Amino acid sequence: MAKLTVYGTPISTYVRTTRLLLEGIGADYDLKSVDIFNGESQSAEYLAKNPFGKVPTLEVDGTLLYETNAIVEYLDATLADRKFSPSEPLAQARMRQIISIIDSYLYANAISTIVIQRLIVPNQGGKPDEALIANAVAPAKTALEAIESLVVGSPYLLGSDVGIADFYLIPIFIYLSKTPEFETVTAQTPKLRTWWDGVSQRPDVKKVCG
């Protein structure tokens, strides 16, 4: 099997997405920490791997891949025979819709705003910006309700088997569920609440996100 190295901050949701897939595959890989908080991801050494200074970056036998969507698609295709992607075209489209909603509409509001303000800022001795949080609640709620409308499976988002869409949303919920806003933004998403109750108990989730 190819030598795999994941570069990134272990607490990053996108690093966790990549690792959840690798754990699901059962692949051996090395995790090399690159700290996005202390400037390490902007070092010349790391920028030579990823010119945007984002995480994760995957190294496969010396070849570098960055952008989480590209990484997970490659891993699923080469190591799992696309086991973690739906085979039916409409379900594939739903998976990509969910990922796009997370990337384009949910992440900035749920993680970059609500989670950062509620969990990170106080931990660093600051006070949450309540106005920022308030402005992020409605769009986060809209994004989650859009994902709720796409959920067609059980116990996972798109069926009876865990997949890439689950691996994208799980790390978001890990953090968001620790904020008081979680109840508000998921008030109209009963399928996602049931999904979360189940996936949060998975051993691979506890290993990667614990």
ABEGO torsion letter per residue (X at the ends): XBBBBBBEBAABAAAAAAAAAAAAAGBBBBBBBBBAAAGAAABAAAAAABAAGBOBBBBBGGBBBBEAAAAAAAAAAAAAGGAABBABAAAAAAAAAAAAAAAAAAAAAAAAAAAAAAAAAAAAGBBBBAAAAAAAAAAAAAAAAAAAAABABOABAAEABBBAAAAAAAAAAAAAAABAAAAAAAAABAAAAAAAAAAAABAAAAAAAX
